[in-house]
């Protein structure tokens, strides 16, 4: 049970879409009047401390204790600037993990009664193995998301020896969902935190690799169509030099001869001629070229 001297009452800053981790910096734009008042109250104190806690529902403008997660982070305001549009730009440094015990109104802002929740510190060979696995997954994922900075980030990950700090550094890099970040903050042991991060990164890597595969296949298909178009252009130029007719013009000419000989109703003939004229104007690489040609061939084969 916490002794009274371990308890604190500090202004509380509810945030909607992210989690502030201990020992990590967070830049934040603050616009809610109650949040601005909380920032100003914290800045007026000597320690400039504030409690940062995530909201369960971002749509709630005036969150109560039940609208907030019970575990948050005590932070120090390192920088604040007021913008012309009224928003505050603040930089927060996470200090300690804390538990919210009580919430009360103090004028324009809310204060939270908190007690410290020390971070786990255990070490084992399993934790070392998990840390390395998490690092390897992160390096592979970052190579797909940030290829230009992959080498520098990979070295940063490889050099990280503190498992929790590694997890807390990686979580914002991959824009994890709020619930996932909160689960990392609440993890009771280092091993639990690493296992959670490993599962999140494994899923993220699977999605990234699939996206990369789709993008590469699309690029390959585009390149194939571009090669075909260039080859047709080259063939057309060669045939022009030789005084010959290119294959597409030959196809159109053959279709026109068949149309002239076909015994078609007048309305059908007009439609066929219109489509044939359209075919002459289409580049062979266009998807509609083959559709239109097939349609005309089908039309001319009708009894």
C-alpha positions, 0 to 999 in steps of 0.5 A: 500500500502506498504511503501518503508521501508517495501520493501526488495531486497534479493537473491532468492532461487527457489525450485522445490518440496516443500514449506517453511512455516513461523516458520518452519525449512527446510533441503535442498540440493542445486546444481543448480549453480544460487541457490548456488550463491544465498546462498553464497550471502545471507551468505555474508550479516549480516542477512543471509536472502534469499527469498524461493519460489516454482517453478510452473514447476520443469523442468525449470532450469532458472525460470523467475517471471512467473515461480515462485509462487507469494507468498513465504517465507523470510528465514534465513540460519541457517546452511550450509555445502559444500559436496564433490560432490559440493552440499550445505547442508543448513538448512533454517528457515522460517521467514515471508510470502512475495509477490514477486514484481520483479525479477532481475539478479545480476551476477550469481544469481537472486534477488527478490523485496518483500513486507511482507504479514502478516499471518492472526491472527483471532480467533473464535469458528469455528477456534477452532472446525476446529483445533480440527477436523484437529488434530483428522484426523492427529492423525488417519492418523499418526497411519497408517503411523508412528505407532511407533511414533504415541503416541509422534506425537499425543501428539504434535498435541494435545498440538498445540494451534496455528492453522497455526503452526499446519497446517504448521507442518503437511503438510510436515509430509504427503508429500502433493503435491506442489500445496496443500502446496502452497495453505496452504501458500497462504490461506487468513484466518486461517479458510481457511487454516484449511479447506484446511488442513481438506480436504487434510487429509480426502482424505489422510486418506481415501487412507491410510485406503483403503491401510491398508484394502488391506494389511490386506486382503492380509495378511489374504489370505496369512495366510489362505494359510499357514494354509492350507499348514501346515494342509496338511503337518500334515495330510501327516505326520499322514497318513505316520505314519499310513501307508496310502496314502495322499489325493493328492497322491490318486488323482494323482494315480486315475488320472494315472489309468484313463489315462492308461485306457483312449483311447487317441491319442498318442500325447494327451497321451504324453501331459497328462503324461507330465502334470501328472508328473508335478502335482506329483512334485507340492505342493498342495498349489501351484496355478498351482496344481489345474489348472493342475489337472482340465486340466487333469480331463477335458482331461480325460472326453473328448469322 
